[in-house]
Amino acid sequence: MLDIHLSLMLLVAVVFLVLLTLLNNWLYQPLLEFMESRDRSIRQDLENVSSNSSEIDELKAKTEAVIAQAKNEAAAMRAKTIEDSKLLATSKIEAKKEELEEKYRSFLEELKTEETQLKSELLSQMPLFKESLKAKFSQI
């Protein structure tokens, strides 16, 4: 029924061992090397990402420092500009006040001269007023 041939069994064992050796050399070893290299590559990428993230954090801190410094400079410039504007406005107001005071003084001087002229005119015409008043009183 079932005949076992020793030579055939040895041949199958040899073919099986040769097949295992060939598969190991041609398929399994390259596949394992590929998987190990992929794992190394992934580890390297993770290390690069962590170093990049630390660099990103450093750069972010630097940019925040630069932005804070720029904001401080802008605030200082704004304060200086406001102070300069206030000084300029104050000086213009003082100049205008002096100009108006000078105009007011000249107006008062003109008013005094007009007053003295009016007084002199009235005094010069006083006898005429007295005579006209006497004439009116005499009519009454």
Protein Blocks (a to p, Z undefined) as FASTA:
>chain_A
ZZcdfklmmmmmmmmmmmmmmmmmmmmmmmmmmmmmmmmmmmmmmmmmmmmmmmmmmmmm
mmmmmmmmmmmmmmmmmmmmmmmmmmmmmmmmmmmmmmmmmmmmmmmmmmmmmmmmmmmm
mmmmmmmmmmmmmmmmmmZZ
